[in-house]
Amino acid sequence: MMSNLSDWRVMPAIALLAALGLAGCEQKPQQDPAASAAPKEVEAVAVKAESFTVVDELPGRIEPVRVAQVRARVAGIVLTRNFEEGADVKAGAVLFQIDPAPFKAALSKAQGDLARTEATLSETQATVKRYESLV
């Protein structure tokens, strides 16, 4: 009984597919070649030279991600700057030349203080030797 019922449901679907298949096999009427050769209307535009501005909008940044502050390691008067702003510099490169006069003066003063302290040391050692013989 089950096979008879399923046959009745499948038969209309098969008939519909056969009808569609036969309808697709119909021949198209041939067109007259003279009718297809008729000129078609087109739009014509006159070409002329003119100037125009090309504008490209591109994504980007106007502020840097990182800001590197270039500073001297010591205070002093800058005589020359050995780099250009915005240029790449390497680690350890000399960026500034600072006036050496104050540093030379400080070195001379420190050397003088050292000499005075060494003289005081020698004098004190001589005094100690004299007092050791008395004691």
Buried (B, 14 or more C-beta within 10 A) or exposed (E): EEEEEEEEEEEEEEEEEEEEEEEEEEEEEEEEEEEEEEEEEEEEEEEEEEEEEEEEEEEEEEEEEEEEEEEEEEEBEEEEEEEEEEEEEEEEEEBBEBEEEEEEEEEEEEEEEEEEEEEEEEEEEEEEEEEEEEE
